């Protein structure tokens, strides 16, 4: 503990493709979509998060909405930096301060990240007055957030389905034994729905509508116990060009998403086939844990359970499991020193 430690604020960031979450003082203080709106003339950022989300797909040529993160990593360096700065400014206790405090940060990164992408994350944090920067791999943070004791000599399998990537990892003794990162996740599910609507209904729907469909009637299997009601979807008719409305059921969503979910299943099977036998025995007893927003897709746990013949559990608040784990790692830096990349 240094003399100036009371001037340092500690924050944990889950920098996601779809949502950015920030924990400060053990509470989630920011939970916003990872999106910014930029004025093309001046180059200034005019809205971030929820405000920018409302503009998506509804802008004119002078305003452009950007999602600065793609597949879990920074794609637009400047926009992502401005976005994080804006989010940090919105943290209540930091907003009250006259001088911007120096920050101690734990940021979560995908397990398949390259050194260059890692550098981009660190540089972004440096520009924001961060004094100490630690990185933690997403599956590791998800495992801590789900409540798994990662220090034990026992195998646990975690699947984190985010917006850009699905991270699958087998964890034992505070390390990742084998992992797989596939670029099939929430964003691809949304694209699948848009493609399905175009090809099957001749209806052109936007990203926001497809996202809404995924949340309201999205499903991984056609045999759900408590099925959601059909949804009325509006868009543009590709043949006549007129606005039109069609009725869509969850069974159609299951058909639309089938190929992408097959790819996740294959990646899970591949990871299981690489798992050392002793850890495979542990996983047989403990089952598989699901985290991330994509794991909320109806029937996905059942479908993975059928494929692997293992019990599959969804975390209690899957959207926040990763940031919760990142927050726990930040609070107990000494205990989790071995899993953090400094």
Protein Blocks (a to p, Z undefined) as FASTA:
>chain_A
ZZklmmpccddddddfkbccddeehiafbdcdddddddfklopafbghjlmmmmgopacf
kbccddfbgghiafblmlmmmmmmmmmmmpmklmmpmbdcdddddddddfkbcfklmmmm
mmmmmmnopabdcdddfklmmmmmnopafkbccddddddddfkbccddddeehiafbdcd
dfbdfklmmmmmmmmmmmmnopacdfklmmmmmmmmgcfbfbdfbdcdddddddddfklo
pacdddddfklmmmmmmmmmmmmmmmmmmmmmmpcfklmmmmmmnopadedjklmpghkl
mmmmmmnopacdddfblmlmmmmmmmmmmmmmmlmmmmpcZZ
